[in-house]
Amino acid sequence: VLQVVLSQRFSVDVQVDPFDIYRVLRTLNPSPYLYFLRHNDIAVIGSSPEPLVKVVGSRVITRPIAGTRPRGATREEDLALEKELLADEKELAEHVMLVDLGRNDLGRVCVPGTVKVDEFMAVERYSHVMHLVSNVVGELRSDQTVFEALKSVFPAGTVSGAPKIRAMEIIDELEPVRRGPYAGALGNIGFTGDMDVCITIRTIIVKDGRAYVQAGAGIVADSVPAKEYEETVNKARALIQAIILAEEGLK
């Protein structure tokens, strides 16, 4: 296996209404995908930065995120962290591998020769972290539907690893609890046949008075465990902060 994305789960008791956590989170960590779902005794609260797949007309888009640094306290520190990210050979190699995986996924449902990378290794900034992002696009074959497009990319390589099936087997062996909604997919399919589905990362699950936050990091042969651990903490930080602020507002 080339890479496995292992995650850890943080949890804390909560008294506040889950919707209040969502209201804080959307202000604290605005992201392309903001969502709140309540089903029976479970609430799902999210601010995901990462599309899993979009279909607009016959155009299929996936936008892998791989490569992370925390935000700097000043503009100078922020730019230095961006420069460090763009010079990190391990992060760049992982990103290229996951872009290739995305191209391969789309290739299964797209017209041959139409899959291309139209944006490569851009840096996107969020409240607590910055990411390396690329954009992979293709033309959906006439014999394929949006459901086949979704199936072709799920689960995302950025939350499982490569090759996907073996990576998922290792995740199943090593992670102590089932992931539940974490690293799954959430979105909408329109009556016109367009689709916009994100990966459920940067997501809080509230159940029975307890909030759960899960975050992962891509493990490869030359990973430094302490750095990978720190990456999961950085990814979870905005979510945990939103819970704390919502609880303080309750008091």
C-alpha positions in Angstrom: 0.0 0.0 0.0 1.3 3.5 -0.8 -0.8 5.5 1.6 -3.3 5.0 4.4 -5.4 7.9 5.8 -5.8 7.0 9.5 -8.0 9.1 11.7 -8.6 9.7 15.4 -11.8 10.7 17.2 -12.1 13.4 19.8 -15.2 13.7 22.0 -16.6 16.0 24.6 -19.8 16.3 26.6 -22.2 19.0 25.4 -25.3 20.6 26.9 -25.9 23.2 24.1 -28.4 22.7 21.3 -26.5 21.3 18.3 -27.9 24.0 16.0 -26.1 26.6 18.2 -22.8 24.8 17.5 -23.6 25.0 13.8 -24.3 28.7 14.0 -20.9 29.3 15.7 -19.1 27.0 13.3 -20.3 28.7 10.1 -19.0 32.0 11.5 -15.8 30.6 12.8 -14.8 28.4 9.9 -16.7 29.4 6.7 -16.3 26.7 4.1 -17.7 25.8 0.6 -20.0 23.3 2.3 -21.9 24.2 5.4 -24.6 21.8 6.7 -26.8 20.8 9.6 -28.8 17.6 9.7 -30.9 16.3 12.6 -32.1 12.7 12.4 -33.8 11.1 15.4 -31.2 11.5 18.2 -28.2 12.3 16.0 -27.1 15.8 14.7 -24.6 16.2 11.9 -22.8 19.6 11.8 -20.3 20.3 9.1 -18.0 22.9 7.4 -16.4 20.7 4.7 -13.8 22.3 2.4 -13.7 19.4 -0.1 -16.1 18.4 -2.9 -16.3 14.7 -3.6 -17.8 15.1 -7.0 -19.8 17.7 -8.9 -21.7 17.1 -12.1 -22.8 20.2 -14.1 -24.5 19.2 -17.4 -22.1 16.6 -18.7 -19.1 18.0 -16.9 -17.7 16.0 -14.0 -15.4 17.6 -11.4 -13.5 16.2 -8.4 -11.2 18.5 -6.4 -8.8 16.5 -4.2 -7.3 18.2 -1.1 -4.0 16.7 0.1 -1.3 18.7 2.0 -1.9 20.7 5.1 -0.3 23.4 7.2 -1.8 25.4 10.1 -2.5 29.1 9.5 0.1 31.6 10.7 -0.4 34.2 13.4 0.8 36.9 11.1 0.8 37.4 7.3 4.6 36.8 7.2 4.2 33.5 9.2 1.3 32.5 7.0 3.4 33.0 3.8 6.3 31.2 5.3 4.1 28.2 6.1 2.7 28.3 2.5 6.3 28.3 1.2 7.2 25.4 3.5 4.1 23.4 2.3 5.0 24.0 -1.4 8.5 22.8 -0.8 7.7 19.7 1.2 8.5 16.8 -1.1 6.5 14.3 0.9 3.3 16.5 0.8 3.8 17.1 -3.0 4.3 13.4 -3.7 1.2 12.5 -1.8 -0.8 15.2 -3.6 0.4 14.0 -7.1 -0.6 10.5 -6.2 -4.1 11.5 -5.1 -4.6 13.6 -8.1 -3.7 10.6 -10.3 -6.2 8.6 -8.3 -8.9 11.2 -9.0 -8.0 11.1 -12.7 -8.3 7.3 -12.6 -11.6 7.4 -10.8 -13.1 9.9 -13.3 -11.7 7.9 -16.2 -14.1 5.1 -15.4 -17.1 7.2 -16.3 -15.8 9.9 -18.6 -15.3 10.1 -22.4 -11.8 8.8 -23.1 -9.3 11.6 -23.5 -11.5 14.3 -21.8 -10.1 13.9 -18.2 -7.6 16.6 -17.4 -6.2 18.6 -14.5 -7.2 22.3 -15.0 -5.8 23.6 -11.7 -2.8 22.0 -9.9 -1.5 22.5 -6.4 -3.3 25.8 -5.6 -3.2 26.8 -1.9 -6.6 27.4 -0.3 -6.8 29.0 3.1 -9.4 28.4 5.8 -9.7 29.7 9.4 -7.3 27.3 11.0 -5.5 25.5 8.2 -4.3 25.9 4.6 -4.4 23.1 2.0 -3.0 22.1 -1.4 -5.8 21.6 -3.9 -6.1 20.5 -7.5 -9.1 20.3 -9.9 -9.8 17.3 -12.1 -12.5 17.5 -14.8 -13.9 15.3 -17.5 -16.9 14.8 -19.8 -19.5 12.2 -18.5 -20.2 9.5 -21.0 -23.7 9.4 -22.4 -24.3 5.9 -21.0 -23.3 7.0 -17.4 -25.5 8.8 -14.8 -24.6 11.0 -11.9 -25.0 7.9 -9.7 -22.2 6.2 -11.6 -20.1 9.3 -11.3 -20.6 9.3 -7.5 -19.9 5.6 -7.3 -16.6 6.0 -9.3 -15.1 8.4 -6.8 -16.5 7.0 -3.5 -14.9 6.8 -1.0 -12.4 9.6 -1.8 -8.8 8.6 -1.9 -8.0 11.7 0.3 -9.8 10.0 3.2 -8.9 6.4 2.5 -5.6 6.1 0.7 -4.1 4.3 -2.2 -4.8 1.7 -3.5 -8.2 2.3 -2.0 -9.4 -1.2 -1.1 -6.3 -2.3 0.7 -6.1 1.1 2.5 -9.7 0.6 3.7 -8.9 -2.9 4.9 -6.0 -1.5 7.0 -8.2 1.3 8.3 -10.7 -1.3 9.4 -7.9 -3.3 11.2 -6.4 -0.3 13.0 -9.1 2.3 13.8 -10.8 1.4 17.1 -14.3 2.6 16.2 -16.3 2.7 13.0 -16.2 6.0 11.2 -19.9 6.5 10.9 -20.7 9.7 8.8 -17.1 10.8 9.0 -15.3 10.6 5.5 -18.7 9.8 3.9 -20.6 12.0 1.5 -23.3 14.6 1.7 -24.9 16.7 -0.9 -27.7 17.2 -3.4 -28.9 15.9 -6.8 -31.1 18.3 -8.7 -34.1 17.6 -10.9 -31.9 18.7 -13.9 -29.4 15.9 -13.2 -26.7 18.1 -11.7 -25.1 17.0 -8.5 -22.9 18.6 -5.8 -21.6 16.2 -3.1 -19.0 16.9 -0.5 -16.8 14.7 1.7 -18.0 14.8 5.3 -14.8 16.0 6.9 -14.6 18.9 9.4 -17.8 17.5 10.7 -19.2 17.2 14.2 -21.6 14.3 15.3 -23.7 15.0 18.3 -25.5 12.0 20.0 -26.8 11.5 23.5 -25.2 14.7 24.9 -21.7 14.0 23.5 -20.0 15.6 20.5 -17.6 13.7 18.3 -15.0 15.2 16.0 -12.8 13.0 13.8 -9.8 14.0 11.7 -7.2 12.1 9.7 -3.8 12.3 8.1 -2.2 10.4 5.2 0.4 7.9 6.4 3.2 6.9 4.0 6.5 5.1 4.5 8.5 8.2 5.5 5.8 9.8 7.7 6.9 11.3 11.0 4.2 10.2 13.6 4.3 13.4 15.6 3.7 15.5 12.6 0.8 13.4 11.4 -0.7 13.5 14.8 -0.3 17.3 14.9 -2.1 17.5 11.5 -5.2 15.7 12.9 -5.2 18.1 15.8 -5.0 21.2 13.5 -7.8 19.9 11.3 -10.1 19.3 14.4 -9.2 22.6 16.1 -11.9 24.9 14.5 -14.6 22.3 15.3 -13.6 21.9 18.9 -13.4 25.7 19.2 -16.9 26.0 17.9 -18.2 23.6 20.5 -16.4 25.5 23.3 -17.7 28.8 22.1 -21.3 27.5 21.8 -21.1 26.1 25.3 -19.7 29.4 26.7 -22.6 31.2 25.0 -25.0 28.9 26.8 -23.5 29.9 30.1 
